[in-house]
Amino acid sequence: MLITRATEYAIRAVLYLAKQPSGEIVLKKDICRTQDITPAFLTKILQPLIRAGIVGSQRGVGGGFYLARTPDRITLLDVVEAQEGPVYLNQCLMNERACDRDIFCPVHGAWRHIRGEMTRVLGEYTFARLAQMEEQNLEQLAPTPFRNT
């Protein structure tokens, strides 16, 4: 499975919003500039997030985007499903009796288990956690100050 570029960019945009002060409205141009996303593409990828209640928007002067929920209440699973729809992995999981073999097929059970684990793990990663992880990663990359000994 490969997530789409739209989903990847949506995750980046939500992570950027999660790092802003709570309730702050972020200008579209700032998201585009910092996340290397074109304005038209940003508008396209944020629409499903707005419909899902993950991101809010404010029009007009001083308008922009903001998180509609706190970062600790938004998961990777929320964003993936808003962009891609439910995670199925295989057509046989889309609805019962999609495949005549699903009653006895061991692969059907494996797909169901894998899907369950994947959605569980995606649901564990909140954007508050991801923002904290990014901060820690950046701190580790920062050069250590020179010390005279």
Beta strands, then each sheet from edge to edge (+ up, - down):
strand 1: 55-58
strand 2: 64-67
sheet 1: 1+ 2-
end
